[in-house]
Structure formats: structure tokens, C-alpha cells
Amino acid sequence: MYQVVLCTCPDKVIAEKIAKHLVVDKLAACVNILPDITSIYSWQENIECAHEVQLLIKSKAVLFDQLCKSINSLHPYETVEIIALNIQQGDEKYLNWIANSVKKI
């Protein structure tokens, strides 16, 4: 099964560092970096507003635990957003490319 994993980062430098690490380590086939998102959230009983960068990470579900551990080791946040969404359908060639681009387990 394939997944898109979402992760927010405080800035582009951190986002690129994490993205490159995931692709080099074959935990992700591709990571899209979406700049300048606005996040409004509750944190420690306060409503916060932050400008962040969104990562869209394409991988396989079997790699999620390794991917999550890797992101947490590189990320500065105390509580990191790492949310996996299963890909229900996709172009066969694209899904095969993901499978061939990540670690074989």
C-alpha cells in the first residue's frame, strides 16, 4: 500500500533538509515542498498562528515507522505533525515508480 505523508516544518531550510534525507535514504520516492502555508492551531491552551512549510511525502505504508523516526530525529518541533493518508488509487506507472524508488522490505 502507498501513502502520502503530511508534515509541517517551520521553514524552507528544515523542509529541504528533511526532504533530501528521506529521498536519499529511500524512505520516500518524492517530497513536494509547499511554501508559505498558514497554520492556526491550539497549543498549550493558546490559539497560535504560524507561517510554515508543508511537506507532501510519497512512500509505502511499510516504511512509515522508519520515515516517522527519521523525521522526528531531524525536526525541531516538540510535537511534529506526521500524518499518513493511504493512497486508494493511482496511476499504475506512478505507483510502480514509488515502489522502485524506495527501500525494498
Secondary structure, 3 states (H helix, E strand, C coil): CEEEEEEEECCHHHHHHHHHHHHHCCCCCEEEEEEEEEEEEEECCEEEEEEEEEEEEEEEHHHHHHHHHHHHHHCCCCCCCCEEEECCCCCHHHHHHHHHHCCCC
